[in-house]
Amino acid sequence: PVRRLIQLSGIAYSNPDRWMIWLNGQRLTPGNLLPEIVDLKVYKNYIDLKWCDRGLRKIIKIRMRPNQIYDITSGVMLPG
């Protein structure tokens, strides 16, 4: 099976309405999110993410810190 991953490379945080994160190699902002993201809360040192996964047919709730990788298939958080 193909490994499906969510990788958080970094967070640049000013306040709840002004931030940037790098997720799966893409720069995301409050106005520019991936279609799989159902809900996202960004904090200075971590994010709380709700990710709609088509393969599992459910929403995954994940707390991630920079330089972490979440393996969707196994449900394991890996150091990045």
N, CA, C and O atoms as a Maestro MAE file, in Angstrom:
{
 s_m_m2io_version
 :::
 2.0.0
}

f_m_ct {
 s_m_title
 :::
 protein
 m_atom[320] {
  # First column is atom index #
  i_m_mmod_type
  r_m_x_coord
  r_m_y_coord
  r_m_z_coord
  i_m_residue_number
  s_m_chain_name
  s_m_pdb_residue_name
  s_m_pdb_atom_name
  i_m_atomic_number
  :::
  1 25 0.823 -1.203 0.000 1 A "PRO " " N  " 7
  2 3 0.000 0.000 0.000 1 A "PRO " " CA " 6
  3 2 0.865 1.265 0.000 1 A "PRO " " C  " 6
  4 15 1.976 1.270 0.531 1 A "PRO " " O  " 8
  5 25 0.350 2.310 -0.590 2 A "VAL " " N  " 7
  6 3 1.056 3.582 -0.660 2 A "VAL " " CA " 6
  7 2 0.968 4.282 0.692 2 A "VAL " " C  " 6
  8 15 -0.105 4.357 1.292 2 A "VAL " " O  " 8
  9 25 2.105 4.794 1.169 3 A "ARG " " N  " 7
  10 3 2.106 5.550 2.424 3 A "ARG " " CA " 6
  11 2 1.543 6.935 2.159 3 A "ARG " " C  " 6
  12 15 1.962 7.624 1.229 3 A "ARG " " O  " 8
  13 25 0.602 7.328 2.977 4 A "ARG " " N  " 7
  14 3 0.020 8.669 2.884 4 A "ARG " " CA " 6
  15 2 0.414 9.424 4.134 4 A "ARG " " C  " 6
  16 15 0.179 8.966 5.252 4 A "ARG " " O  " 8
  17 25 1.022 10.597 3.936 5 A "LEU " " N  " 7
  18 3 1.596 11.331 5.045 5 A "LEU " " CA " 6
  19 2 1.084 12.755 5.097 5 A "LEU " " C  " 6
  20 15 0.712 13.335 4.077 5 A "LEU " " O  " 8
  21 25 1.068 13.313 6.307 6 A "ILE " " N  " 7
  22 3 0.845 14.740 6.526 6 A "ILE " " CA " 6
  23 2 2.094 15.232 7.237 6 A "ILE " " C  " 6
  24 15 2.424 14.751 8.321 6 A "ILE " " O  " 8
  25 25 2.788 16.185 6.634 7 A "GLN " " N  " 7
  26 3 4.043 16.675 7.199 7 A "GLN " " CA " 6
  27 2 3.937 18.165 7.501 7 A "GLN " " C  " 6
  28 15 3.621 18.967 6.622 7 A "GLN " " O  " 8
  29 25 4.205 18.526 8.754 8 A "LEU " " N  " 7
  30 3 4.241 19.932 9.154 8 A "LEU " " CA " 6
  31 2 5.700 20.350 9.250 8 A "LEU " " C  " 6
  32 15 6.429 19.882 10.125 8 A "LEU " " O  " 8
  33 25 6.123 21.231 8.351 9 A "SER " " N  " 7
  34 3 7.526 21.658 8.313 9 A "SER " " CA " 6
  35 2 7.792 22.880 9.169 9 A "SER " " C  " 6
  36 15 8.897 23.027 9.693 9 A "SER " " O  " 8
  37 25 6.808 23.768 9.330 10 A "GLY " " N  " 7
  38 3 7.052 24.963 10.116 10 A "GLY " " CA " 6
  39 2 5.806 25.781 10.370 10 A "GLY " " C  " 6
  40 15 4.782 25.619 9.706 10 A "GLY " " O  " 8
  41 25 5.920 26.685 11.372 11 A "ILE " " N  " 7
  42 3 4.840 27.596 11.752 11 A "ILE " " CA " 6
  43 2 5.432 28.991 11.903 11 A "ILE " " C  " 6
  44 15 6.465 29.166 12.550 11 A "ILE " " O  " 8
  45 25 4.777 29.982 11.308 12 A "ALA " " N  " 7
  46 3 5.086 31.393 11.551 12 A "ALA " " CA " 6
  47 2 3.798 32.005 12.094 12 A "ALA " " C  " 6
  48 15 2.818 32.139 11.362 12 A "ALA " " O  " 8
  49 25 3.796 32.376 13.377 13 A "TYR " " N  " 7
  50 3 2.557 32.787 14.057 13 A "TYR " " CA " 6
  51 2 2.679 34.198 14.617 13 A "TYR " " C  " 6
  52 15 3.649 34.515 15.306 13 A "TYR " " O  " 8
  53 25 1.686 35.054 14.319 14 A "SER " " N  " 7
  54 3 1.593 36.384 14.916 14 A "SER " " CA " 6
  55 2 0.396 36.464 15.859 14 A "SER " " C  " 6
  56 15 0.521 36.918 16.996 14 A "SER " " O  " 8
  57 25 -0.772 36.017 15.376 15 A "ASN " " N  " 7
  58 3 -1.993 35.964 16.181 15 A "ASN " " CA " 6
  59 2 -2.945 34.975 15.509 15 A "ASN " " C  " 6
  60 15 -2.631 34.462 14.435 15 A "ASN " " O  " 8
  61 25 -4.114 34.691 16.124 16 A "PRO " " N  " 7
  62 3 -5.009 33.675 15.551 16 A "PRO " " CA " 6
  63 2 -5.464 33.943 14.119 16 A "PRO " " C  " 6
  64 15 -5.869 33.018 13.416 16 A "PRO " " O  " 8
  65 25 -5.400 35.201 13.681 17 A "ASP " " N  " 7
  66 3 -5.827 35.536 12.319 17 A "ASP " " CA " 6
  67 2 -4.670 35.796 11.367 17 A "ASP " " C  " 6
  68 15 -4.884 36.052 10.182 17 A "ASP " " O  " 8
  69 25 -3.449 35.733 11.877 18 A "ARG " " N  " 7
  70 3 -2.272 36.044 11.051 18 A "ARG " " CA " 6
  71 2 -1.177 35.015 11.316 18 A "ARG " " C  " 6
  72 15 -0.450 35.092 12.307 18 A "ARG " " O  " 8
  73 25 -1.083 34.056 10.408 19 A "TRP " " N  " 7
  74 3 -0.109 32.979 10.534 19 A "TRP " " CA " 6
  75 2 0.172 32.366 9.170 19 A "TRP " " C  " 6
  76 15 -0.551 32.601 8.202 19 A "TRP " " O  " 8
  77 25 1.231 31.581 9.115 20 A "MET " " N  " 7
  78 3 1.556 30.752 7.950 20 A "MET " " CA " 6
  79 2 2.068 29.417 8.473 20 A "MET " " C  " 6
  80 15 2.783 29.362 9.474 20 A "MET " " O  " 8
  81 25 1.697 28.356 7.793 21 A "ILE " " N  " 7
  82 3 2.282 27.052 8.095 21 A "ILE " " CA " 6
  83 2 2.733 26.423 6.784 21 A "ILE " " C  " 6
  84 15 2.260 26.789 5.708 21 A "ILE " " O  " 8
  85 25 3.639 25.488 6.889 22 A "TRP " " N  " 7
  86 3 4.099 24.724 5.732 22 A "TRP " " CA " 6
  87 2 3.673 23.285 5.965 22 A "TRP " " C  " 6
  88 15 4.241 22.584 6.803 22 A "TRP " " O  " 8
  89 25 2.662 22.853 5.211 23 A "LEU " " N  " 7
  90 3 2.076 21.529 5.361 23 A "LEU " " CA " 6
  91 2 2.199 20.796 4.030 23 A "LEU " " C  " 6
  92 15 1.739 21.285 2.998 23 A "LEU " " O  " 8
  93 25 2.815 19.636 4.061 24 A "ASN " " N  " 7
  94 3 3.028 18.834 2.846 24 A "ASN " " CA " 6
  95 2 3.715 19.643 1.753 24 A "ASN " " C  " 6
  96 15 3.392 19.511 0.572 24 A "ASN " " O  " 8
  97 25 4.669 20.485 2.161 25 A "GLY " " N  " 7
  98 3 5.458 21.252 1.210 25 A "GLY " " CA " 6
  99 2 4.773 22.480 0.645 25 A "GLY " " C  " 6
  100 15 5.318 23.141 -0.239 25 A "GLY " " O  " 8
  101 25 3.576 22.800 1.145 26 A "GLN " " N  " 7
  102 3 2.844 23.962 0.648 26 A "GLN " " CA " 6
  103 2 2.694 25.008 1.753 26 A "GLN " " C  " 6
  104 15 2.488 24.675 2.920 26 A "GLN " " O  " 8
  105 25 2.802 26.277 1.361 27 A "ARG " " N  " 7
  106 3 2.619 27.374 2.313 27 A "ARG " " CA " 6
  107 2 1.134 27.661 2.419 27 A "ARG " " C  " 6
  108 15 0.487 27.984 1.422 27 A "ARG " " O  " 8
  109 25 0.587 27.544 3.625 28 A "LEU " " N  " 7
  110 3 -0.833 27.773 3.860 28 A "LEU " " CA " 6
  111 2 -1.026 28.977 4.765 28 A "LEU " " C  " 6
  112 15 -0.219 29.231 5.659 28 A "LEU " " O  " 8
  113 25 -2.105 29.721 4.524 29 A "THR " " N  " 7
  114 3 -2.491 30.880 5.318 29 A "THR " " CA " 6
  115 2 -3.983 30.765 5.630 29 A "THR " " C  " 6
  116 15 -4.653 29.871 5.112 29 A "THR " " O  " 8
  117 25 -4.517 31.668 6.480 30 A "PRO " " N  " 7
  118 3 -5.958 31.569 6.769 30 A "PRO " " CA " 6
  119 2 -6.844 31.600 5.522 30 A "PRO " " C  " 6
  120 15 -7.925 31.011 5.530 30 A "PRO " " O  " 8
  121 25 -6.419 32.259 4.469 31 A "GLY " " N  " 7
  122 3 -7.217 32.334 3.252 31 A "GLY " " CA " 6
  123 2 -6.847 31.335 2.180 31 A "GLY " " C  " 6
  124 15 -7.441 31.336 1.102 31 A "GLY " " O  " 8
  125 25 -5.875 30.481 2.456 32 A "ASN " " N  " 7
  126 3 -5.383 29.527 1.461 32 A "ASN " " CA " 6
  127 2 -5.125 28.181 2.127 32 A "ASN " " C  " 6
  128 15 -4.017 27.924 2.597 32 A "ASN " " O  " 8
  129 25 -6.143 27.320 2.170 33 A "LEU " " N  " 7
  130 3 -6.028 26.015 2.819 33 A "LEU " " CA " 6
  131 2 -6.206 24.894 1.800 33 A "LEU " " C  " 6
  132 15 -6.741 25.104 0.711 33 A "LEU " " O  " 8
  133 25 -5.753 23.714 2.171 34 A "LEU " " N  " 7
  134 3 -5.957 22.528 1.336 34 A "LEU " " CA " 6
  135 2 -7.412 22.077 1.448 34 A "LEU " " C  " 6
  136 15 -8.030 22.271 2.495 34 A "LEU " " O  " 8
  137 25 -7.974 21.480 0.395 35 A "PRO " " N  " 7
  138 3 -9.378 21.050 0.447 35 A "PRO " " CA " 6
  139 2 -9.649 19.959 1.488 35 A "PRO " " C  " 6
  140 15 -10.787 19.807 1.932 35 A "PRO " " O  " 8
  141 25 -8.631 19.205 1.881 36 A "GLU " " N  " 7
  142 3 -8.808 18.142 2.877 36 A "GLU " " CA " 6
  143 2 -8.951 18.677 4.298 36 A "GLU " " C  " 6
  144 15 -9.387 17.946 5.188 36 A "GLU " " O  " 8
  145 25 -8.596 19.925 4.524 37 A "ILE " " N  " 7
  146 3 -8.642 20.507 5.866 37 A "ILE " " CA " 6
  147 2 -10.073 20.925 6.188 37 A "ILE " " C  " 6
  148 15 -10.642 21.799 5.534 37 A "ILE " " O  " 8
  149 25 -10.643 20.284 7.208 38 A "VAL " " N  " 7
  150 3 -11.991 20.586 7.662 38 A "VAL " " CA " 6
  151 2 -11.949 21.721 8.683 38 A "VAL " " C  " 6
  152 15 -12.787 22.622 8.653 38 A "VAL " " O  " 8
  153 25 -10.969 21.672 9.585 39 A "ASP " " N  " 7
  154 3 -10.808 22.695 10.610 39 A "ASP " " CA " 6
  155 2 -9.330 22.778 10.959 39 A "ASP " " C  " 6
  156 15 -8.630 21.766 10.980 39 A "ASP " " O  " 8
  157 25 -8.862 23.989 11.234 40 A "LEU " " N  " 7
  158 3 -7.452 24.194 11.562 40 A "LEU " " CA " 6
  159 2 -7.332 25.325 12.555 40 A "LEU " " C  " 6
  160 15 -7.825 26.430 12.328 40 A "LEU " " O  " 8
  161 25 -6.664 25.031 13.669 41 A "LYS " " N  " 7
  162 3 -6.335 26.060 14.654 41 A "LYS " " CA " 6
  163 2 -4.815 26.084 14.764 41 A "LYS " " C  " 6
  164 15 -4.179 25.055 14.991 41 A "LYS " " O  " 8
  165 25 -4.245 27.273 14.601 42 A "VAL " " N  " 7
  166 3 -2.798 27.430 14.616 42 A "VAL " " CA " 6
  167 2 -2.395 28.173 15.880 42 A "VAL " " C  " 6
  168 15 -2.981 29.198 16.228 42 A "VAL " " O  " 8
  169 25 -1.393 27.644 16.557 43 A "TYR " " N  " 7
  170 3 -0.828 28.245 17.757 43 A "TYR " " CA " 6
  171 2 0.668 28.448 17.521 43 A "TYR " " C  " 6
  172 15 1.206 28.028 16.496 43 A "TYR " " O  " 8
  173 25 1.324 29.085 18.464 44 A "LYS " " N  " 7
  174 3 2.743 29.403 18.295 44 A "LYS " " CA " 6
  175 2 3.608 28.157 18.095 44 A "LYS " " C  " 6
  176 15 4.530 28.169 17.279 44 A "LYS " " O  " 8
  177 25 3.316 27.075 18.837 45 A "ASN " " N  " 7
  178 3 4.181 25.892 18.818 45 A "ASN " " CA " 6
  179 2 3.545 24.627 18.249 45 A "ASN " " C  " 6
  180 15 4.214 23.598 18.148 45 A "ASN " " O  " 8
  181 25 2.266 24.684 17.875 46 A "TYR " " N  " 7
  182 3 1.603 23.487 17.344 46 A "TYR " " CA " 6
  183 2 0.343 23.884 16.583 46 A "TYR " " C  " 6
  184 15 -0.092 25.035 16.622 46 A "TYR " " O  " 8
  185 25 -0.235 22.897 15.887 47 A "ILE " " N  " 7
  186 3 -1.522 23.088 15.218 47 A "ILE " " CA " 6
  187 2 -2.470 21.975 15.646 47 A "ILE " " C  " 6
  188 15 -2.036 20.865 15.954 47 A "ILE " " O  " 8
  189 25 -3.752 22.274 15.662 48 A "ASP " " N  " 7
  190 3 -4.805 21.276 15.811 48 A "ASP " " CA " 6
  191 2 -5.506 21.203 14.466 48 A "ASP " " C  " 6
  192 15 -6.046 22.196 13.979 48 A "ASP " " O  " 8
  193 25 -5.493 20.027 13.877 49 A "LEU " " N  " 7
  194 3 -5.945 19.827 12.511 49 A "LEU " " CA " 6
  195 2 -7.034 18.776 12.457 49 A "LEU " " C  " 6
  196 15 -6.926 17.724 13.088 49 A "LEU " " O  " 8
  197 25 -8.090 19.063 11.697 50 A "LYS " " N  " 7
  198 3 -9.094 18.054 11.343 50 A "LYS " " CA " 6
  199 2 -8.959 17.850 9.844 50 A "LYS " " C  " 6
  200 15 -9.183 18.770 9.057 50 A "LYS " " O  " 8
  201 25 -8.590 16.635 9.455 51 A "TRP " " N  " 7
  202 3 -8.258 16.281 8.079 51 A "TRP " " CA " 6
  203 2 -9.267 15.264 7.573 51 A "TRP " " C  " 6
  204 15 -9.434 14.212 8.192 51 A "TRP " " O  " 8
  205 25 -9.940 15.544 6.475 52 A "CYS " " N  " 7
  206 3 -10.899 14.616 5.880 52 A "CYS " " CA " 6
  207 2 -10.144 13.678 4.945 52 A "CYS " " C  " 6
  208 15 -9.667 14.093 3.888 52 A "CYS " " O  " 8
  209 25 -10.041 12.419 5.339 53 A "ASP " " N  " 7
  210 3 -9.285 11.457 4.548 53 A "ASP " " CA " 6
  211 2 -10.242 10.582 3.740 53 A "ASP " " C  " 6
  212 15 -11.082 9.878 4.300 53 A "ASP " " O  " 8
  213 25 -10.102 10.638 2.430 54 A "ARG " " N  " 7
  214 3 -10.971 9.852 1.543 54 A "ARG " " CA " 6
  215 2 -10.698 8.358 1.652 54 A "ARG " " C  " 6
  216 15 -11.622 7.547 1.572 54 A "ARG " " O  " 8
  217 25 -9.435 7.993 1.834 55 A "GLY " " N  " 7
  218 3 -9.082 6.577 1.924 55 A "GLY " " CA " 6
  219 2 -9.693 5.897 3.134 55 A "GLY " " C  " 6
  220 15 -10.194 4.777 3.032 55 A "GLY " " O  " 8
  221 25 -9.657 6.568 4.286 56 A "LEU " " N  " 7
  222 3 -10.238 6.004 5.507 56 A "LEU " " CA " 6
  223 2 -11.728 6.317 5.636 56 A "LEU " " C  " 6
  224 15 -12.433 5.719 6.449 56 A "LEU " " O  " 8
  225 25 -12.196 7.271 4.816 57 A "ARG " " N  " 7
  226 3 -13.593 7.708 4.845 57 A "ARG " " CA " 6
  227 2 -13.995 8.246 6.215 57 A "ARG " " C  " 6
  228 15 -15.068 7.939 6.734 57 A "ARG " " O  " 8
  229 25 -13.101 9.061 6.789 58 A "LYS " " N  " 7
  230 3 -13.420 9.690 8.066 58 A "LYS " " CA " 6
  231 2 -12.553 10.924 8.269 58 A "LYS " " C  " 6
  232 15 -11.606 11.170 7.522 58 A "LYS " " O  " 8
  233 25 -12.895 11.688 9.289 59 A "ILE " " N  " 7
  234 3 -12.120 12.869 9.650 59 A "ILE " " CA " 6
  235 2 -11.150 12.491 10.758 59 A "ILE " " C  " 6
  236 15 -11.538 11.901 11.766 59 A "ILE " " O  " 8
  237 25 -9.891 12.835 10.558 60 A "ILE " " N  " 7
  238 3 -8.833 12.535 11.511 60 A "ILE " " CA " 6
  239 2 -8.517 13.808 12.292 60 A "ILE " " C  " 6
  240 15 -8.327 14.868 11.696 60 A "ILE " " O  " 8
  241 25 -8.459 13.713 13.618 61 A "LYS " " N  " 7
  242 3 -8.066 14.833 14.463 61 A "LYS " " CA " 6
  243 2 -6.611 14.633 14.873 61 A "LYS " " C  " 6
  244 15 -6.249 13.592 15.422 61 A "LYS " " O  " 8
  245 25 -5.781 15.639 14.600 62 A "ILE " " N  " 7
  246 3 -4.347 15.506 14.836 62 A "ILE " " CA " 6
  247 2 -3.817 16.781 15.473 62 A "ILE " " C  " 6
  248 15 -4.184 17.883 15.064 62 A "ILE " " O  " 8
  249 25 -2.955 16.637 16.473 63 A "ARG " " N  " 7
  250 3 -2.173 17.757 16.994 63 A "ARG " " CA " 6
  251 2 -0.743 17.532 16.529 63 A "ARG " " C  " 6
  252 15 -0.143 16.490 16.792 63 A "ARG " " O  " 8
  253 25 -0.209 18.533 15.829 64 A "MET " " N  " 7
  254 3 1.138 18.396 15.267 64 A "MET " " CA " 6
  255 2 2.014 19.567 15.673 64 A "MET " " C  " 6
  256 15 1.543 20.692 15.841 64 A "MET " " O  " 8
  257 25 3.289 19.278 15.826 65 A "ARG " " N  " 7
  258 3 4.314 20.286 16.069 65 A "ARG " " CA " 6
  259 2 5.217 20.335 14.838 65 A "ARG " " C  " 6
  260 15 5.255 19.378 14.064 65 A "ARG " " O  " 8
  261 25 5.939 21.433 14.648 66 A "PRO " " N  " 7
  262 3 6.845 21.500 13.491 66 A "PRO " " CA " 6
  263 2 7.795 20.310 13.447 66 A "PRO " " C  " 6
  264 15 8.231 19.800 14.479 66 A "PRO " " O  " 8
  265 25 8.097 19.889 12.246 67 A "ASN " " N  " 7
  266 3 8.999 18.760 11.981 67 A "ASN " " CA " 6
  267 2 8.428 17.420 12.437 67 A "ASN " " C  " 6
  268 15 9.173 16.525 12.837 67 A "ASN " " O  " 8
  269 25 7.112 17.287 12.375 68 A "GLN " " N  " 7
  270 3 6.470 16.002 12.624 68 A "GLN " " CA " 6
  271 2 5.772 15.545 11.350 68 A "GLN " " C  " 6
  272 15 5.340 16.349 10.524 68 A "GLN " " O  " 8
  273 25 5.678 14.237 11.224 69 A "ILE " " N  " 7
  274 3 4.995 13.605 10.090 69 A "ILE " " CA " 6
  275 2 3.969 12.636 10.656 69 A "ILE " " C  " 6
  276 15 4.292 11.810 11.509 69 A "ILE " " O  " 8
  277 25 2.730 12.737 10.182 70 A "TYR " " N  " 7
  278 3 1.687 11.813 10.590 70 A "TYR " " CA " 6
  279 2 1.438 10.841 9.447 70 A "TYR " " C  " 6
  280 15 1.112 11.250 8.333 70 A "TYR " " O  " 8
  281 25 1.594 9.551 9.728 71 A "ASP " " N  " 7
  282 3 1.338 8.498 8.748 71 A "ASP " " CA " 6
  283 2 -0.148 8.152 8.832 71 A "ASP " " C  " 6
  284 15 -0.582 7.522 9.796 71 A "ASP " " O  " 8
  285 25 -0.918 8.555 7.845 72 A "ILE " " N  " 7
  286 3 -2.368 8.359 7.852 72 A "ILE " " CA " 6
  287 2 -2.730 6.879 7.894 72 A "ILE " " C  " 6
  288 15 -3.646 6.488 8.618 72 A "ILE " " O  " 8
  289 25 -2.034 6.066 7.141 73 A "THR " " N  " 7
  290 3 -2.361 4.645 7.045 73 A "THR " " CA " 6
  291 2 -2.197 3.925 8.375 73 A "THR " " C  " 6
  292 15 -3.067 3.148 8.767 73 A "THR " " O  " 8
  293 25 -1.085 4.172 9.079 74 A "SER " " N  " 7
  294 3 -0.828 3.465 10.337 74 A "SER " " CA " 6
  295 2 -1.313 4.227 11.565 74 A "SER " " C  " 6
  296 15 -1.473 3.635 12.632 74 A "SER " " O  " 8
  297 25 -1.555 5.557 11.427 75 A "GLY " " N  " 7
  298 3 -1.964 6.354 12.567 75 A "GLY " " CA " 6
  299 2 -0.823 6.700 13.503 75 A "GLY " " C  " 6
  300 15 -1.057 7.027 14.666 75 A "GLY " " O  " 8
  301 25 0.408 6.634 13.018 76 A "VAL " " N  " 7
  302 3 1.595 6.861 13.831 76 A "VAL " " CA " 6
  303 2 2.196 8.234 13.521 76 A "VAL " " C  " 6
  304 15 2.311 8.633 12.362 76 A "VAL " " O  " 8
  305 25 2.579 8.950 14.594 77 A "MET " " N  " 7
  306 3 3.263 10.236 14.455 77 A "MET " " CA " 6
  307 2 4.762 9.968 14.458 77 A "MET " " C  " 6
  308 15 5.283 9.288 15.342 77 A "MET " " O  " 8
  309 25 5.450 10.513 13.453 78 A "LEU " " N  " 7
  310 3 6.884 10.290 13.289 78 A "LEU " " CA " 6
  311 2 7.638 11.607 13.409 78 A "LEU " " C  " 6
  312 15 7.098 12.661 13.073 78 A "LEU " " O  " 8
  313 25 8.890 11.560 13.887 79 A "PRO " " N  " 7
  314 3 9.702 12.776 13.855 79 A "PRO " " CA " 6
  315 2 10.077 13.085 12.418 79 A "PRO " " C  " 6
  316 15 10.327 12.169 11.634 79 A "PRO " " O  " 8
  317 25 10.122 14.362 12.059 80 A "GLY " " N  " 7
  318 3 10.417 14.746 10.687 80 A "GLY " " CA " 6
  319 2 11.864 15.015 10.519 80 A "GLY " " C  " 6
  320 15 12.305 15.354 9.421 80 A "GLY " " O  " 8
  :::
 }
 m_bond[319] {
  # First column is bond index #
  i_m_from
  i_m_to
  i_m_order
  :::
  1 1 2 1
  2 2 3 1
  3 3 4 2
  4 3 5 1
  5 5 6 1
  6 6 7 1
  7 7 8 2
  8 7 9 1
  9 9 10 1
  10 10 11 1
  11 11 12 2
  12 11 13 1
  13 13 14 1
  14 14 15 1
  15 15 16 2
  16 15 17 1
  17 17 18 1
  18 18 19 1
  19 19 20 2
  20 19 21 1
  21 21 22 1
  22 22 23 1
  23 23 24 2
  24 23 25 1
  25 25 26 1
  26 26 27 1
  27 27 28 2
  28 27 29 1
  29 29 30 1
  30 30 31 1
  31 31 32 2
  32 31 33 1
  33 33 34 1
  34 34 35 1
  35 35 36 2
  36 35 37 1
  37 37 38 1
  38 38 39 1
  39 39 40 2
  40 39 41 1
  41 41 42 1
  42 42 43 1
  43 43 44 2
  44 43 45 1
  45 45 46 1
  46 46 47 1
  47 47 48 2
  48 47 49 1
  49 49 50 1
  50 50 51 1
  51 51 52 2
  52 51 53 1
  53 53 54 1
  54 54 55 1
  55 55 56 2
  56 55 57 1
  57 57 58 1
  58 58 59 1
  59 59 60 2
  60 59 61 1
  61 61 62 1
  62 62 63 1
  63 63 64 2
  64 63 65 1
  65 65 66 1
  66 66 67 1
  67 67 68 2
  68 67 69 1
  69 69 70 1
  70 70 71 1
  71 71 72 2
  72 71 73 1
  73 73 74 1
  74 74 75 1
  75 75 76 2
  76 75 77 1
  77 77 78 1
  78 78 79 1
  79 79 80 2
  80 79 81 1
  81 81 82 1
  82 82 83 1
  83 83 84 2
  84 83 85 1
  85 85 86 1
  86 86 87 1
  87 87 88 2
  88 87 89 1
  89 89 90 1
  90 90 91 1
  91 91 92 2
  92 91 93 1
  93 93 94 1
  94 94 95 1
  95 95 96 2
  96 95 97 1
  97 97 98 1
  98 98 99 1
  99 99 100 2
  100 99 101 1
  101 101 102 1
  102 102 103 1
  103 103 104 2
  104 103 105 1
  105 105 106 1
  106 106 107 1
  107 107 108 2
  108 107 109 1
  109 109 110 1
  110 110 111 1
  111 111 112 2
  112 111 113 1
  113 113 114 1
  114 114 115 1
  115 115 116 2
  116 115 117 1
  117 117 118 1
  118 118 119 1
  119 119 120 2
  120 119 121 1
  121 121 122 1
  122 122 123 1
  123 123 124 2
  124 123 125 1
  125 125 126 1
  126 126 127 1
  127 127 128 2
  128 127 129 1
  129 129 130 1
  130 130 131 1
  131 131 132 2
  132 131 133 1
  133 133 134 1
  134 134 135 1
  135 135 136 2
  136 135 137 1
  137 137 138 1
  138 138 139 1
  139 139 140 2
  140 139 141 1
  141 141 142 1
  142 142 143 1
  143 143 144 2
  144 143 145 1
  145 145 146 1
  146 146 147 1
  147 147 148 2
  148 147 149 1
  149 149 150 1
  150 150 151 1
  151 151 152 2
  152 151 153 1
  153 153 154 1
  154 154 155 1
  155 155 156 2
  156 155 157 1
  157 157 158 1
  158 158 159 1
  159 159 160 2
  160 159 161 1
  161 161 162 1
  162 162 163 1
  163 163 164 2
  164 163 165 1
  165 165 166 1
  166 166 167 1
  167 167 168 2
  168 167 169 1
  169 169 170 1
  170 170 171 1
  171 171 172 2
  172 171 173 1
  173 173 174 1
  174 174 175 1
  175 175 176 2
  176 175 177 1
  177 177 178 1
  178 178 179 1
  179 179 180 2
  180 179 181 1
  181 181 182 1
  182 182 183 1
  183 183 184 2
  184 183 185 1
  185 185 186 1
  186 186 187 1
  187 187 188 2
  188 187 189 1
  189 189 190 1
  190 190 191 1
  191 191 192 2
  192 191 193 1
  193 193 194 1
  194 194 195 1
  195 195 196 2
  196 195 197 1
  197 197 198 1
  198 198 199 1
  199 199 200 2
  200 199 201 1
  201 201 202 1
  202 202 203 1
  203 203 204 2
  204 203 205 1
  205 205 206 1
  206 206 207 1
  207 207 208 2
  208 207 209 1
  209 209 210 1
  210 210 211 1
  211 211 212 2
  212 211 213 1
  213 213 214 1
  214 214 215 1
  215 215 216 2
  216 215 217 1
  217 217 218 1
  218 218 219 1
  219 219 220 2
  220 219 221 1
  221 221 222 1
  222 222 223 1
  223 223 224 2
  224 223 225 1
  225 225 226 1
  226 226 227 1
  227 227 228 2
  228 227 229 1
  229 229 230 1
  230 230 231 1
  231 231 232 2
  232 231 233 1
  233 233 234 1
  234 234 235 1
  235 235 236 2
  236 235 237 1
  237 237 238 1
  238 238 239 1
  239 239 240 2
  240 239 241 1
  241 241 242 1
  242 242 243 1
  243 243 244 2
  244 243 245 1
  245 245 246 1
  246 246 247 1
  247 247 248 2
  248 247 249 1
  249 249 250 1
  250 250 251 1
  251 251 252 2
  252 251 253 1
  253 253 254 1
  254 254 255 1
  255 255 256 2
  256 255 257 1
  257 257 258 1
  258 258 259 1
  259 259 260 2
  260 259 261 1
  261 261 262 1
  262 262 263 1
  263 263 264 2
  264 263 265 1
  265 265 266 1
  266 266 267 1
  267 267 268 2
  268 267 269 1
  269 269 270 1
  270 270 271 1
  271 271 272 2
  272 271 273 1
  273 273 274 1
  274 274 275 1
  275 275 276 2
  276 275 277 1
  277 277 278 1
  278 278 279 1
  279 279 280 2
  280 279 281 1
  281 281 282 1
  282 282 283 1
  283 283 284 2
  284 283 285 1
  285 285 286 1
  286 286 287 1
  287 287 288 2
  288 287 289 1
  289 289 290 1
  290 290 291 1
  291 291 292 2
  292 291 293 1
  293 293 294 1
  294 294 295 1
  295 295 296 2
  296 295 297 1
  297 297 298 1
  298 298 299 1
  299 299 300 2
  300 299 301 1
  301 301 302 1
  302 302 303 1
  303 303 304 2
  304 303 305 1
  305 305 306 1
  306 306 307 1
  307 307 308 2
  308 307 309 1
  309 309 310 1
  310 310 311 1
  311 311 312 2
  312 311 313 1
  313 313 314 1
  314 314 315 1
  315 315 316 2
  316 315 317 1
  317 317 318 1
  318 318 319 1
  319 319 320 2
  :::
 }
}
